[in-house]
Amino acid sequence: MTSTREERSLLERLVPSQLSDESEAQADQRWDEANELARDLIDAGPDPSLAEDVNHAADRIKRRLLRDTSDPERAARFGGLYSRLLAQPVLGQKWGILWFLERVAEYVEVGEGGGAVGGKGEEHGEEDEEGVFDEAFARNGLPRMQRANGLENPKQAPLKDRPISGRPRAQQTPEVETVPEQTFEKKEPSEAALLRDLPFTLQGLSSTNLSFSDTSSLKLPTTLPVPLIALLHTLAEPSLLYRSLSDFVESSDGGLVGQSLRSAIGQELRSYLGLVATLEGQIRRALAQLDDGLPQGGLGKAGVTLKRCVVWTREATLGLRLMSIIVESAKGKKGGELISLIHNLATSHGDMFVYTFAERLIGNITRPFYNMLRAWIYDGELEDPHTEFFVSENADFEDSGATSVWDNKYLLKEEMIPSIVTPDFAQRVYLIGKSLNFIRYGCHDGAWVESYSKDTSRELKYGDTANLSQSIDEAYKTVMAQLIWLMETKFALAEHLSALKKYLLLGQGDFIALLMESLATNLDRPANSQYRHTLTAQLEHAIRNSNAQFDSADVLRRLDARMLELSHGEIGWDVFTLEYRIDSPLDVIVTPWASKQYLKIFNFLWRVKRVEFALSTTWRRVQTGARGVLSAVGDKVGVDWKTARLGLARMVHFVNQLQYYILFEVIEASWSGLQKTIKNPASGTLTLDTLIGAHTAYLRSITRKGLLGGAGGVDFTAQLHELLKLMLAYKDVVDGLYSFSVAEFTKRQEMAAKIENRTRAGRWGLTDADDFTSSPSFPSTTGRGTRAAKTGESLTDSPIPALLPYNSAGNGAESEKTILEGLRSRLVSLEVDFKARVNVLLGDLAYQPDVDMRFLGVVMNFNGVYSPVRKRRQQQQHRGEKDKTVVPGTSSKAVAVEAKG
């Protein structure tokens, strides 16, 4: 059917229906013959030898136009038409179209030239056929003539047996009565009957002639002609769309935004029903004016036909079609996703009809969204029963403090942010509502939230962009300022941060020194012998006798001493720690992670402080005894004490530089950065998130630059812990050497007293029973004077008089010698190990990206006494050559050389 209509339309364009000088029979015969020739030409197709080259065909037509006409504009016009033809993607046989047009032009030229078809047919059969076809498509039409014999095709059926499209008839006016009665075949149902049923069909209701077989199909009468079928097909689209949209509107699935979409579509459907009602009124008036004496009752004169109904419902059909597309696209979407879908149609579509329609829909759809937005930014409450807002409550939330409330109670869902707002706008909205909620429930200041809501709450709606942006900016500044004010005044944030720095980061020097001095005796004992009340009493003592007593009572009550988990073999120094309790809502800033970082930093600094305290105590003892006890036994252990003093001085310098670097270069610099961020935030407005981020960066800077974390793949913490253990071990060996020296001094004093008592009694001071023998280790007085003269020592440096040399006999002398040699070798080995580890530490510091860490290495080795090495290079060396230690029994000369090296 479709091909027949297309062929007939093509013939109507090329062949006149009836000439003025020919009868009906002649016109019918000319039309039939032209139709037959066109069919033969189409069925035959192009010559197989011809190549399908569209450019070649276009060039041939253009050359023909330039050759056959004197008007160059025709060739130019063809070039434009040819360009438009190439731009049409739906036309696949462009070469065939050009070839067919060229053949038609050839036949037209032959027809205009008046060539005799019959004469040419006698000479050449093919030329005879082409002449007939030329005359069939001539401008003057096909003249009445006999078919040429050469045109007959034995393979084709006779003309009367082939389907022929009837010649189009001239339109008859109502006055013409010559048309036979049988020409108007009466079709059932009539167009009037269809018009009578049309309003019901447009409302999705079945009627007598037009019934709905199911929700997605309309059953049409089978006796109707093709034109009416085409019109009814067009009118069936809004009918079926209305039925599906009505079902969607009547459903109840989806959230508040989905219900708003249903309401908006329902409103549009009511407007559509208003159009149907108007159309029904027009149809009724037209049907009342029908005249049975006229063809089709004079329906055309009445002004209402199916074609006009198609025109009147065209815009409504577009609206229904668009709503159907929206409904299909909205499946599985809700909230912000649904709003973004409609908003993209309103902003990104080029059709003005689509833009206007989407704008009309989105105004109704966004009402629930703006209601939720208003409750969130003015009350801090989330009124979202169907999780359609871009802020949602965390289902896995467990209330474990202000930190969990702020960080985990509410979540920002980026996929639910509608396109009518920007991500920055959504982030601000999220912070405003979360801050209001935190003020109400975390800070327990619901009265201010209620007052703020009453004073500033206003209606929000789509399209009012300027007022909406202004409302958000004002709410953001007001809420953030109130929250920060509460933190700084009501909850004294700055005071507590300063207390953390003074007590856990050892900023209160007098308090820390007094606490360590008072706890030293207790902490030297095993960890399982420590008692909490003892530690608390010493803490109170340190507070009362230092400047800590002037801090507020709220700060002091939060400070407490406690013990970490005990392990076998640990002493009190290993388990003691200070604790500063942080309550809600301040724990939103000093988070559990931050509390662990403070504890980590304190334990490290406390260990460094302990080593510094131990080395200082030993240094004071050694320096005090240098003019007393130690000088009296200098002839025996003088060289050893010189080595010990050098080692102690080196370690004290290392600890002091490390302590200065951490306390001043790291902690004080980071504290200054924290204060600067709080006073002048980068965003211009200080928010709680800004405070949390600044405090987190403050602690990270301390742990990173304070050698408490890995930097560049180097574990500085482990290296420093080993160095601190070495220094404590060295301090113990020095204390052992001091005890040995005191024991030696005591023995000599006892021998001197015994000699003096014997002398007073008139007896010899020394007898054979004393087993006294002179030896290089215990020279005589004369020998001592000679030694002093050689070494430059002064005999008057010590306030204690010179003692007589004494040499114990037996196993006691051998035991003392073994102890002394052991102390000497231990001192040397620890010092060598210390220097080797410091060399590795300095080598790692030298290659750090941070300038302060590199400067620490320079300060520790300001005089070049160390030789920094990279740890990687050191690991490549043989393990036996890494550390040069002196085994027991090494001579004093070797010890001196190694110490000097």
C-alpha positions in Angstrom: 0.0 0.0 0.0 2.8 2.4 0.9 4.7 1.8 -2.4 1.5 2.3 -4.4 0.8 5.6 -2.8 4.4 6.8 -3.4 4.3 5.7 -7.0 1.0 7.5 -7.5 2.3 10.7 -5.8 5.3 10.6 -8.2 3.1 10.3 -11.3 0.9 13.1 -10.1 3.9 15.4 -10.0 5.2 14.4 -13.4 2.1 13.5 -15.5 -0.9 15.9 -15.8 -4.2 14.2 -14.8 -6.2 15.5 -17.8 -5.5 17.9 -20.6 -8.0 20.4 -21.8 -8.4 18.9 -25.3 -8.8 15.2 -24.3 -11.6 13.2 -23.0 -11.8 11.0 -19.8 -11.0 7.8 -21.8 -8.0 9.4 -23.4 -6.7 10.7 -20.1 -7.1 7.3 -18.5 -5.3 5.6 -21.3 -2.4 8.1 -21.2 -2.2 7.8 -17.4 -2.2 4.0 -17.6 0.5 3.8 -20.2 2.7 6.3 -18.3 2.3 4.2 -15.2 3.3 1.1 -17.1 6.4 2.7 -18.6 7.4 4.0 -15.1 7.0 0.5 -13.7 9.1 -1.1 -16.4 11.8 1.5 -16.0 12.0 1.0 -12.2 11.8 -2.8 -12.5 14.6 -2.9 -15.1 16.9 -0.8 -12.9 20.2 0.8 -14.1 22.6 -0.7 -16.5 24.9 -3.2 -14.6 27.9 -1.9 -16.4 27.4 1.6 -14.9 29.4 2.3 -11.7 27.5 3.8 -8.8 29.4 7.0 -8.6 27.3 9.9 -7.2 29.9 12.5 -8.1 30.1 11.3 -11.7 26.3 11.4 -12.0 26.2 15.0 -10.6 29.0 16.1 -13.0 27.0 14.7 -16.0 23.9 16.6 -15.0 25.8 19.8 -14.4 27.5 19.5 -17.9 24.0 18.9 -19.4 22.6 22.0 -17.7 25.5 24.1 -18.9 25.3 22.8 -22.4 21.5 22.9 -22.9 20.7 26.3 -21.3 22.1 29.7 -21.5 21.2 30.5 -17.9 24.2 29.7 -15.6 22.0 30.1 -12.5 20.3 26.8 -13.2 23.7 25.0 -12.8 24.4 26.9 -9.7 21.0 26.1 -8.3 21.6 22.4 -9.0 24.9 22.6 -7.1 23.0 23.9 -4.0 20.4 21.1 -4.4 23.1 18.5 -4.8 24.8 19.7 -1.6 21.6 19.4 0.3 21.1 15.9 -1.1 24.4 14.8 0.1 23.6 16.1 3.6 20.5 14.0 3.9 21.5 10.9 6.0 18.1 9.1 5.5 18.6 8.8 1.7 20.7 5.8 0.9 20.5 5.6 -2.9 21.7 9.1 -3.8 23.3 7.8 -7.1 20.1 6.1 -8.1 18.1 9.3 -7.6 20.5 11.4 -9.8 20.5 8.6 -12.4 16.7 8.5 -12.5 16.4 12.3 -12.8 18.9 12.4 -15.6 17.0 9.7 -17.5 13.8 11.6 -17.0 15.4 14.8 -18.3 16.5 12.9 -21.4 13.0 11.6 -22.0 11.6 15.1 -21.5 14.0 16.5 -24.1 13.0 13.9 -26.6 9.3 14.6 -26.0 9.8 18.3 -26.5 11.7 17.7 -29.7 8.6 16.0 -31.3 10.3 12.8 -32.2 8.1 10.0 -33.6 8.1 7.1 -31.4 6.7 4.7 -33.8 9.2 5.4 -36.6 12.2 4.9 -34.2 10.7 1.7 -33.0 11.0 0.2 -36.5 14.7 0.8 -36.6 15.8 0.2 -33.1 13.7 -1.5 -30.4 15.5 0.3 -27.6 15.1 3.8 -29.1 11.4 3.0 -29.6 11.0 2.2 -25.9 12.9 5.4 -24.8 10.8 7.6 -27.1 7.6 6.3 -25.6 8.9 6.9 -22.1 10.0 10.4 -23.1 6.6 11.3 -24.3 5.0 9.8 -21.2 6.9 12.3 -19.0 6.7 15.2 -21.4 5.5 18.5 -20.1 2.4 18.5 -22.3 1.4 15.0 -21.1 1.2 11.7 -23.0 -0.8 12.0 -26.3 -3.2 9.3 -27.3 -1.3 6.8 -29.4 -1.0 3.1 -29.9 1.5 1.0 -27.9 4.6 0.2 -29.8 5.2 -3.5 -30.4 8.8 -3.2 -29.2 7.6 -2.3 -25.8 5.8 -5.5 -25.1 7.5 -7.7 -22.6 6.5 -11.3 -22.7 7.6 -11.8 -19.1 5.2 -9.2 -17.7 1.5 -9.6 -17.3 -0.9 -7.6 -19.5 -1.8 -4.1 -18.5 -5.3 -5.0 -17.4 -3.9 -7.7 -15.1 -1.3 -5.5 -13.3 -2.1 -3.3 -10.4 -2.5 0.3 -11.7 -2.9 3.4 -9.6 -6.0 5.2 -10.7 -5.7 8.6 -12.3 -6.5 11.4 -9.8 -9.8 13.1 -10.5 -10.5 16.8 -10.5 -12.2 18.0 -7.3 -16.0 18.1 -7.8 -18.0 20.9 -6.5 -21.3 20.2 -4.7 -23.3 21.6 -7.7 -22.0 18.8 -10.0 -24.8 16.3 -10.3 -23.2 14.2 -13.1 -21.3 11.9 -10.8 -23.0 8.5 -10.8 -24.5 7.4 -7.5 -22.3 4.3 -7.3 -19.1 6.5 -7.3 -19.5 7.4 -3.6 -19.1 4.2 -1.8 -20.5 4.5 1.7 -17.9 3.4 4.3 -18.9 2.4 7.8 -18.4 4.0 10.2 -18.6 7.4 8.7 -16.3 10.3 9.6 -19.2 11.9 11.6 -19.6 8.8 13.7 -15.8 8.8 14.3 -16.0 12.4 15.3 -18.8 11.6 17.7 -16.6 9.0 19.4 -13.4 11.0 19.3 -13.8 12.9 22.7 -14.2 9.6 24.5 -11.2 8.1 22.7 -9.1 11.2 23.6 -10.0 10.6 27.3 -8.8 7.0 27.1 -12.4 5.6 27.1 -13.6 2.9 24.7 -16.5 3.8 22.3 -18.7 2.1 19.7 -16.2 2.4 16.8 -13.0 3.0 18.7 -12.2 0.6 21.5 -9.1 0.0 23.6 -8.1 -3.7 23.5 -5.6 -3.1 26.3 -3.7 -0.3 28.0 -1.3 0.2 25.1 -3.3 -0.4 22.0 -6.4 1.1 20.2 -8.5 -1.1 17.9 -9.5 0.7 14.6 -12.3 -0.3 12.2 -11.0 -2.3 9.3 -13.4 -0.9 6.7 -12.0 2.6 6.7 -9.9 4.1 3.9 -6.2 4.7 4.3 -6.5 8.5 4.8 -8.9 8.1 7.7 -6.7 5.3 9.2 -3.7 7.7 9.0 -5.6 10.4 10.8 -6.9 8.0 13.5 -3.3 6.7 14.0 -2.3 10.3 14.8 -5.2 10.8 17.1 -4.6 7.5 18.9 -1.2 8.7 20.2 -2.6 11.3 22.7 -5.3 8.8 23.7 -2.8 6.1 24.6 -0.4 8.6 26.2 -3.2 10.0 28.4 -4.2 6.5 29.6 -0.6 5.6 30.6 -0.1 9.0 32.3 -3.4 8.7 34.2 -2.2 5.4 35.6 1.1 7.1 36.6 -0.8 9.9 38.3 -3.0 7.5 40.2 -0.1 5.5 41.6 1.4 6.2 45.0 4.9 5.0 44.7 7.9 7.3 45.3 8.7 10.1 47.7 7.6 13.6 48.1 9.3 14.9 45.0 7.8 11.9 43.0 4.4 12.9 44.4 5.0 16.4 43.3 5.8 15.2 39.8 2.5 13.2 39.8 0.7 16.4 40.9 2.3 18.5 38.2 1.5 15.9 35.5 -2.0 15.6 36.8 -2.5 19.4 36.5 -1.2 19.2 32.9 -3.7 16.4 32.2 -6.5 18.5 33.6 -5.5 21.2 31.1 -5.6 18.5 28.4 -9.1 17.5 29.4 -10.1 21.1 29.1 -8.9 21.0 25.5 -10.9 17.8 24.9 -14.0 19.4 26.4 -13.6 22.4 24.1 -13.1 20.0 21.1 -16.2 18.1 22.1 -18.3 21.2 22.1 -17.1 22.1 18.6 -17.8 18.5 17.4 -21.4 18.6 18.8 -22.1 21.9 17.1 -20.7 20.6 13.8 -22.7 17.4 14.0 -25.9 19.4 14.6 -25.3 21.3 11.3 -25.0 18.2 9.1 -27.0 18.0 5.9 -27.9 14.5 4.6 -28.2 15.8 1.0 -24.5 16.8 0.8 -21.5 14.4 0.4 -20.5 13.3 3.9 -23.4 15.5 5.2 -21.5 18.7 4.5 -19.0 17.9 7.3 -16.3 20.0 5.7 -18.4 23.1 5.7 -19.3 22.6 9.3 -15.6 23.4 10.2 -14.8 20.2 12.1 -13.0 17.2 10.6 -10.6 14.6 11.7 -7.8 16.5 10.0 -8.6 19.6 11.9 -8.8 17.7 15.2 -5.3 16.5 14.5 -4.1 20.1 14.1 -5.9 21.2 17.2 -4.4 18.4 19.3 -0.9 18.7 18.0 0.5 20.8 20.7 -1.2 18.8 23.4 0.2 15.6 21.9 3.7 17.1 22.1 3.1 17.8 25.8 1.8 14.3 26.5 4.7 12.9 24.6 7.2 14.9 26.6 5.5 13.9 29.9 5.6 10.3 28.9 9.4 10.6 28.2 9.8 12.2 31.6 7.9 9.4 33.3 9.9 6.7 31.6 13.2 8.5 32.5 12.1 9.1 36.1 11.9 5.3 36.8 14.4 4.5 39.6 15.1 8.2 40.4 14.0 10.3 43.3 14.7 13.5 45.0 17.6 15.5 43.6 18.1 13.1 40.7 14.5 13.7 39.6 14.8 17.4 39.9 18.0 17.3 37.8 16.2 15.4 35.1 13.6 18.0 34.7 16.0 20.9 35.1 18.3 19.6 32.4 15.3 19.7 30.0 14.6 23.3 31.0 18.2 24.5 30.6 19.8 22.2 28.0 17.1 21.7 25.4 16.9 23.9 22.4 13.2 23.6 21.7 11.3 26.5 23.2 8.2 24.3 23.7 10.2 21.8 25.8 11.9 24.6 27.7 8.6 26.3 28.6 6.9 23.0 29.5 9.8 21.9 31.7 10.0 25.3 33.5 6.3 24.9 34.3 6.8 21.5 35.7 9.9 22.2 37.8 8.2 25.0 39.7 5.8 22.4 41.2 8.3 19.6 41.5 10.8 21.5 43.6 8.4 22.6 46.4 9.1 19.6 48.6 12.9 20.1 48.1 12.7 23.7 49.2 10.6 22.7 52.2 13.3 20.3 53.3 16.0 22.8 52.5 14.2 25.4 54.7 13.8 23.1 57.7 17.5 22.1 57.4 19.1 25.6 57.2 16.8 27.3 59.7 16.0 24.6 62.2 18.8 22.0 61.8 16.2 19.3 61.4 16.1 16.8 58.5 12.5 16.4 57.4 13.1 13.7 54.7 11.1 10.6 55.3 11.9 9.1 51.9 15.7 10.0 51.8 15.3 12.4 48.8 17.4 15.3 50.2 21.2 15.4 49.5 21.8 15.3 53.2 20.9 12.0 54.9 21.2 10.5 58.3 23.8 7.7 58.7 22.0 4.5 59.4 25.2 3.0 60.9 25.7 5.9 63.3 26.5 5.1 66.9 26.6 8.0 69.4 30.1 7.9 71.0 30.7 11.6 71.6 30.6 14.9 69.9 33.1 13.8 67.4 30.9 11.0 66.1 27.9 13.3 66.0 29.7 15.9 63.9 31.5 13.5 61.6 29.2 10.5 61.2 25.6 11.4 62.1 24.9 13.1 58.8 26.3 12.4 55.3 26.4 14.5 52.1 25.2 12.4 49.1 26.8 14.0 46.0 24.6 12.0 43.6 21.5 13.5 45.2 22.6 17.1 44.7 20.1 18.6 42.1 21.5 20.5 39.2 19.7 23.6 40.4 22.4 24.1 43.0 26.2 24.1 42.8 28.4 21.7 44.8 29.8 24.6 46.8 26.2 25.7 47.6 25.3 22.2 48.7 28.4 22.0 50.9 27.4 25.3 52.7 23.9 24.0 53.2 25.3 20.8 54.7 27.5 22.7 57.1 24.7 25.1 58.1 22.2 22.4 59.0 24.9 20.2 60.7 26.1 23.2 62.8 22.5 24.0 63.9 22.0 20.4 64.8 25.2 20.4 66.8 24.4 23.6 68.6 21.0 22.2 69.6 22.1 18.7 70.7 25.8 18.9 71.2 26.1 22.4 72.8 22.7 22.2 74.4 21.7 25.6 73.2 18.3 24.9 71.6 16.9 28.2 72.7 19.2 30.1 70.3 18.3 27.8 67.4 14.6 28.5 68.1 15.1 32.2 68.2 17.3 32.2 65.1 14.6 30.2 63.2 11.9 32.6 64.1 13.9 35.7 63.2 15.4 34.5 59.9 13.1 31.9 58.4 11.6 32.7 55.0 9.9 30.9 52.2 12.2 29.4 49.5 11.1 28.7 46.0 12.5 27.9 42.6 13.5 30.8 40.4 14.3 33.2 43.3 18.1 32.6 42.9 19.2 36.0 44.3 17.2 35.7 47.5 18.1 32.1 48.0 21.9 32.8 47.6 21.6 35.7 50.0 19.7 33.6 52.6 22.3 30.9 52.4 25.2 33.3 52.8 23.6 35.0 55.8 22.7 31.7 57.5 26.2 30.4 56.9 27.9 33.4 58.5 25.4 33.6 61.4 25.5 30.0 62.4 29.2 29.6 62.0 29.9 32.7 64.2 27.5 31.4 66.9 29.1 28.0 67.0 32.7 29.4 67.2 31.5 31.8 69.9 30.1 29.0 72.0 33.4 27.0 71.6 35.6 30.0 72.6 33.5 31.4 75.5 31.2 28.8 77.0 33.5 25.9 76.5 36.9 27.7 76.7 38.5 26.0 73.7 41.6 28.2 73.7 42.3 27.6 77.4 42.1 23.9 77.0 44.3 23.8 74.0 46.9 25.9 75.9 46.6 23.5 78.8 47.3 20.5 76.6 50.4 22.2 75.3 51.7 23.1 78.8 51.1 19.8 80.4 51.2 17.1 77.7 53.7 18.8 75.4 55.9 19.8 78.4 55.4 23.5 77.9 55.2 24.2 81.7 58.9 23.6 82.5 58.9 24.2 86.3 56.0 21.8 86.7 57.6 19.1 84.6 60.9 19.4 86.4 59.3 19.3 89.9 57.1 16.4 88.9 60.1 14.4 87.6 62.2 15.1 90.6 59.4 14.1 93.0 58.6 10.9 91.0 62.1 9.8 90.3 62.5 7.6 93.4 59.1 5.9 92.9 59.5 5.4 89.1 62.8 3.6 89.5 60.9 0.7 91.1 59.2 -2.0 89.2 55.9 -1.1 87.5 53.8 -3.5 89.5 54.8 -1.7 92.7 53.4 1.6 91.5 50.2 2.9 93.1 47.8 5.4 91.7 47.3 7.3 94.9 51.1 7.8 95.2 51.3 9.2 91.6 48.3 11.4 92.3 49.9 12.8 95.5 53.1 13.6 93.7 51.1 15.3 90.9 49.3 17.5 93.4 52.7 18.3 95.0 54.1 19.4 91.7 51.0 21.6 90.9 51.0 23.3 94.3 54.8 24.1 94.1 54.8 25.4 90.5 53.1 28.0 88.4 50.5 25.4 87.5 48.7 26.4 90.7 47.5 29.6 89.0 45.5 27.8 86.3 41.7 27.5 86.6 40.2 24.8 88.6 38.5 23.4 85.6 41.9 22.9 83.9 43.5 21.3 87.0 40.7 18.9 87.6 41.1 17.5 84.1 44.8 16.8 84.7 45.5 13.3 86.1 48.3 10.8 86.4 47.8 7.2 85.4 49.7 4.1 84.4 49.7 2.4 81.0 49.2 -1.3 80.6 51.9 -3.2 82.5 54.3 -5.6 80.9 56.8 -8.0 82.5 60.1 -6.4 83.5 59.0 -2.8 83.1 59.7 -0.1 85.7 57.6 3.0 86.6 59.2 5.2 84.0 57.9 2.9 81.3 54.2 3.0 82.3 53.7 6.5 83.8 51.8 9.0 81.8 49.8 12.2 82.2 46.2 12.5 81.1 44.1 15.5 80.2 40.4 14.7 80.0 38.3 16.4 77.3 34.6 16.4 77.5 31.8 17.0 74.9 31.5 19.1 72.9 35.3 19.9 72.8 36.0 16.4 71.8 34.8 17.3 68.3 38.1 19.2 68.0 40.3 17.2 70.3 39.1 13.9 68.7 40.1 10.4 70.0 42.7 10.4 67.3 44.1 13.7 68.6 44.1 12.4 72.2 46.2 9.4 71.1 48.6 11.8 69.3 49.0 13.9 72.5 49.7 10.7 74.5 52.2 9.6 71.9 54.0 12.9 71.9 54.0 13.1 75.8 55.4 9.6 76.2 58.3 10.4 73.8 59.0 13.8 75.4 58.8 12.3 78.9 61.3 9.7 77.9 63.7 12.3 76.5 63.2 14.4 79.6 63.9 11.4 81.8 67.2 10.7 80.0 68.1 14.4 80.3 67.3 14.3 84.0 69.3 11.1 84.5 72.4 12.4 82.6 72.2 15.8 84.4 72.1 14.1 87.8 75.1 11.9 87.0 77.0 14.9 85.5 76.4 16.9 88.7 77.6 13.9 90.8 80.7 13.4 88.7 81.6 17.1 88.7 81.1 17.4 92.4 83.2 14.3 93.1 86.0 15.5 90.7 87.6 17.6 93.5 86.9 15.1 96.3 86.6 11.4 96.0 87.5 11.0 92.4 90.7 13.0 92.7 91.9 10.8 95.6 91.7 7.7 93.4 92.8 9.4 90.2 96.0 7.4 90.1 93.9 4.3 89.4 90.8 5.5 87.5 91.7 9.0 86.3 91.9 8.0 82.7 88.6 6.2 82.9 86.9 9.3 84.3 88.3 11.4 81.5 86.7 9.1 79.0 83.4 9.0 80.9 83.2 12.8 81.1 83.7 13.1 77.4 81.0 10.6 76.7 78.6 12.2 79.2 79.2 15.6 77.7 78.5 14.3 74.2 75.3 12.7 75.3 74.1 15.7 77.3 74.7 17.9 74.3 72.7 15.5 72.0 69.8 15.3 74.4 69.7 19.1 75.0 69.7 19.8 71.2 67.0 17.2 70.6 64.9 18.6 73.4 65.3 22.2 72.2 64.5 21.3 68.6 61.2 19.5 69.5 60.0 22.0 72.1 60.9 25.2 70.2 61.5 24.5 66.5 58.6 22.1 66.2 56.0 22.6 68.9 56.2 26.4 69.3 56.3 26.9 65.5 53.3 24.6 65.0 51.4 26.3 67.8 52.1 29.7 66.1 50.6 28.3 62.9 47.6 27.0 64.7 46.9 30.4 66.2 47.4 32.1 62.9 44.9 29.8 61.2 42.3 30.4 63.9 42.6 34.2 63.7 42.8 34.5 59.9 41.2 31.4 58.2 41.9 31.0 54.5 38.1 30.8 53.7 37.4 34.1 55.4 34.9 32.5 57.8 36.0 30.4 60.7 34.1 27.2 60.9 34.2 24.2 63.1 35.6 22.1 60.2 38.4 24.8 59.9 39.2 24.4 63.6 39.2 20.6 63.3 41.4 20.8 60.2 43.8 23.3 61.8 44.2 21.3 65.0 44.8 18.1 63.0 47.4 19.8 60.9 49.0 21.1 64.1 49.4 17.6 65.5 50.5 16.1 62.2 53.2 18.8 62.0 54.5 17.9 65.5 54.6 14.2 64.8 56.2 14.6 61.4 58.8 17.2 62.2 59.3 15.9 65.8 60.8 12.6 64.5 57.8 10.7 65.8 56.8 9.3 62.4 58.4 7.8 59.4 59.7 10.4 56.9 61.1 9.3 53.6 61.1 5.7 54.6 63.2 6.4 57.7 61.9 5.3 61.2 63.3 8.1 63.3 61.3 7.0 66.4 63.0 3.6 66.6 66.4 5.2 66.1 65.9 7.7 68.9 64.5 5.1 71.3 67.7 3.0 70.7 69.8 6.1 71.4 68.0 6.9 74.5 68.4 3.3 75.8 72.1 3.5 75.0 72.4 6.8 77.0 70.6 5.3 80.0 72.9 2.3 79.8 75.9 4.6 79.6 74.7 6.5 82.7 74.4 3.2 84.6 78.0 2.3 83.7 79.2 5.7 84.8 77.3 5.3 88.1 79.0 1.9 88.5 82.4 3.5 87.9 81.6 6.1 90.5 80.6 3.4 93.0 83.8 1.6 92.3 85.8 4.8 92.9 84.0 5.5 96.1 84.7 1.9 97.3 88.3 2.4 96.5 88.4 5.7 98.3 86.8 4.1 101.4 89.3 1.3 101.5 92.2 3.7 101.3 90.7 5.8 104.1 90.3 2.7 106.3 94.0 1.7 105.7 95.2 5.2 106.5 93.2 5.2 109.7 94.7 1.8 110.7 98.3 3.0 110.1 97.7 6.2 112.1 96.3 4.2 115.0 99.2 1.8 115.0 101.7 4.6 114.8 100.2 6.3 117.8 100.4 3.0 119.7 104.1 2.9 119.0 103.9 0.0 116.5 104.7 -0.2 112.9 102.1 1.2 110.6 102.4 -1.8 108.2 103.4 -5.3 109.0 104.0 -8.5 107.1 100.4 -9.5 107.9 99.1 -6.6 105.8 100.8 -8.1 102.7 101.7 -4.8 101.3 103.5 -4.8 98.0 104.4 -1.8 95.9 103.1 -2.0 92.4 102.6 0.4 89.5 98.9 0.6 90.3 99.6 1.7 93.9 102.8 3.7 93.9 104.4 5.0 97.0 104.2 8.6 98.1 107.5 9.3 96.4 106.3 7.6 93.3 103.0 9.6 93.4 105.0 12.8 93.7 107.1 11.8 90.8 104.0 10.8 88.7 102.4 14.2 89.6 105.4 16.0 88.4 105.4 14.1 85.2 101.7 14.5 84.5 101.4 18.0 85.7 98.8 17.1 88.4 98.6 19.2 91.5 98.6 17.6 94.8 96.7 20.4 96.3 93.7 20.1 94.0 91.9 17.8 96.4 90.9 19.0 99.9 91.4 15.4 101.1 95.0 14.6 102.2 96.9 12.1 100.2 96.3 8.5 101.2 98.8 5.8 101.5 98.7 3.2 98.8 97.0 0.0 99.7 96.9 -3.2 97.8 94.5 -5.9 99.0 95.7 -9.4 98.7 94.0 -12.6 97.6 90.8 -13.0 95.6 89.6 -9.5 96.5 92.2 -7.9 94.3 91.5 -10.1 91.4 87.7 -9.4 91.6 88.3 -5.7 91.7 90.5 -5.9 88.7 87.8 -7.9 86.8 85.1 -5.3 87.7 87.2 -2.4 86.6 88.1 -4.0 83.3 84.4 -4.8 82.7 83.4 -1.2 83.4 86.1 0.1 81.1 85.1 -2.1 78.2 81.4 -1.4 78.7 82.1 2.4 78.6 84.0 2.1 75.4 81.6 -0.2 73.6 78.5 1.9 74.5 80.2 5.1 73.4 81.3 3.5 70.1 77.7 2.2 69.5 76.3 5.6 70.4 78.6 7.4 67.9 77.7 4.8 65.2 73.9 5.3 65.7 74.3 9.1 65.8 76.2 8.9 62.5 73.3 7.1 60.9 70.7 9.5 62.4 72.6 12.5 61.1 73.0 10.9 57.7 69.2 10.4 57.5 68.5 13.9 58.7 70.8 15.4 56.0 68.6 14.0 53.2 65.2 15.1 54.6 63.1 17.6 52.5 62.2 19.6 55.6 64.8 22.4 56.3 64.3 22.3 60.1 65.1 18.6 60.2 68.2 19.1 58.2 69.2 22.0 60.5 68.9 19.7 63.5 71.6 17.5 62.0 73.8 20.5 61.5 73.3 21.7 65.1 74.1 18.3 66.6 77.3 18.1 64.5 78.4 21.7 64.6 82.0 20.8 65.3 82.3 17.9 62.9 82.9 15.3 65.7 80.5 12.9 63.9 80.8 11.4 60.5 77.2 11.1 59.1 76.6 8.0 56.9 73.5 6.8 55.0 71.8 3.8 56.5 71.7 2.1 53.1 75.4 2.4 52.6 76.0 1.2 56.1 73.9 -1.9 55.6 76.0 -2.8 52.6 79.1 -3.1 54.8 80.0 -6.2 56.6 78.2 -6.6 59.9 81.5 -7.1 61.7 82.9 -3.8 60.5 79.8 -1.7 61.3 80.5 -1.2 65.0 84.0 -1.2 66.4 83.8 -2.4 70.0 86.6 -3.2 72.5 86.3 -6.6 74.1 87.1 -7.0 77.8 90.8 -7.0 78.5 91.7 -4.1 76.2 94.6 -2.1 77.4 94.1 1.5 78.7 96.2 2.7 75.8 93.9 1.1 73.3 90.9 2.5 75.2 92.3 6.0 75.0 93.0 5.7 71.2 89.5 4.4 70.5 87.9 7.1 72.6 89.9 9.8 70.9 88.9 8.3 67.5 
